[in-house]
Structure formats: C-alpha cells, structure tokens
Amino acid sequence: MEVERVQAIASLSMTKNTIPIEFIRSETEQPAITTVQGSILEVPSIDLNDTDEDKVVELIAKASEEWGLFQVVHHGIPSEVITRLQEAGREFFELPQDEKEVYAKPSDSQDIEGYGTKLQKEVEGKKAWVDHLFHRTWPPHAINYKFWPNNPSYYREANEQYTECLRKVTEKLFKCLSLGLGLEGHELKEAVGGEDLVYLLKINYYPPCPRPDLALGVVAHTDMSAITILVPNDVPGLQVSRDEQWYDVKYIPNALIIHIGDQLEILSNGKYKAVQHRTTVNKDKTRMSWPVFLEPPADQEIGPHPKLVDEQENPAKYKTKKYSDYVYRKFNKIPQ
C-alpha cells in the first residue's frame, strides 16, 4: 500500500490554501487558540564550557527539576559539523520521492528505523504535519546502514562526525545530571545502559503549511528517552507547556536543546521532570529538526535509582520495567 507523505500533501495544499480535515486539530489543540501570543519563553541557557563545574551542575539540575528543558551553548561541537549534518538531512528530503522511498520503514517492521510519516496511534485518526527519517547512530552494533541514505554522498560521514562530537557532550550531561541528584558522576549513565546507551537520530521534516493555525507538526508529548539532544534549523516551532499553557521557545543559534525524557524522570524518582512539548509549523518555510534520543537498550530495566528511594521518606513513584515494555505501552497508549 502506498503511503501518502506530508511533503506531497503540502505541495497540493499550497495552491488551495486549505489542508485535509485529518490534519485539523481539535480546538483544545489548535495553535492559534492554545498558544500564549506575544510571549517567547526564555528557557534556561547554560554555558557548558564554564570552568566552574559546580555551577554547571547546579544550573543543569535546577533546569531539569523546574523545566525539564534547557539549552546549552559553548558545547564544543563546531558549527560546521552541525551545518553539515543539517545540509545532509535537507538534501535527503529534497530528493525525488522514489529515491526517499528506498529507505521507507518496512510495513511489517516492529522497529522504528526508516523513512516514514505515521509514528503512533493518534486520537480520532488525526495526523501530524511531518515526515521523518529514523536511524541509530551509536553504538556500532546497533547501527543498520540500510536506513542511512547514500545520497547525498557525504551523509554517512556528516552523521558519524556529529555523533563523535555528540558523545562528548553526552558524557558531560550525564555526569552533571548524576551529580545533581547526589549520585556519583558515572551512576546515571550506567543505569541507562552505560556503553550500550543507544543514540537514535530522528530527522523531522515539516513542510510549509497553508493553515499553521490549525495543524501541528508533532502533538503534545514527553520523550520516552533518557535525554534528547536536539538541533533545529532556524525556523522556530518548538513549544513548551508551562502552567497548562503553550509558549514558543526562544531560538538560540548554534545551541543544543536538551529535553529530559521519561526514563530520567523515572530514574530520579520524579525529581527531574520530562518536558511536555509540541511542534508548530510555518506557512512559508520548511522547519526541520534533528533530535537524538539517548535510550537504554531494549532489555535494560529502568526504575527509580535505589540510592534515591527510601520506603519511609521517599518511596518509589514508578514501576521498574524493561525499556522495551515501556515503549510498547507508551506507543499503544496503555497505562504504565
């Protein structure tokens, strides 16, 4: 069965100044109605190169507790490495449709990797205004190059270079987040799989939408990962829920956006908060983003860290389960 891609629907819709009904969100979700207008949220911005490590730990922990989201600058990834990653992704999505379909997620696949459109069960059959490409970039045994585009020719090199730089950032983030909970610097990363921690890249492609007031690129959600590290292009669209209202997040060039995911909320026994976020779309410009989901291996058991739980003072607030079980339940909207 041929799947209709949003990129193709967008091309047809622009001439009509309308969008198919399955993309029109309910009034409780429509961005024009639910976004706080004229207010840009300045989420915490943290200098990762600050020589005062205690200060960095404190800022990261505070942002993770109060926001579940922060941006890092001076993170050590050269801007040309990020630009090349973005150019490679953009060139892939600008290829003729039949070339992109070579990398399509197989219809019988239980895995997430590949080029696609639909991701999970949507209420009332609604659709999100986005196409995507998923593939793992680390560790080497988790990589399936079948889903890495051959065109552009430098795609693999650009992604490997970015991943190499990202691993250094990841080490620093996990150390700071671990220390911020009163754990040893290595303990949090060990709890999510240590050297088997999986890096899952997703490229989101949000084509121009004639009715950005009615549609969403990605619906409200928290990430299943431990941490998500995201680079966007320069078209704003990320929104965060704060006090049950939706705000646009300020775009900072060359910053990395860090989301606390569900697994870190669970491990911290609720001290760190997974951020509720969504994505809006633009009438005139294509928005793209490159989140890397840092995930435990499928068989890794995740629950509140034993050192952070006390039966009298601070009992466990979350059940311990395999990450694969958690993912299955969340995708299928089954209570955890």
Order of alpha helices (4+ residues) and beta strands (2+ residues): alpha-alpha-beta-beta-alpha-beta-alpha-alpha-beta-beta-alpha-alpha-beta-beta-beta-beta-beta-beta-alpha-beta-beta-beta-beta-alpha
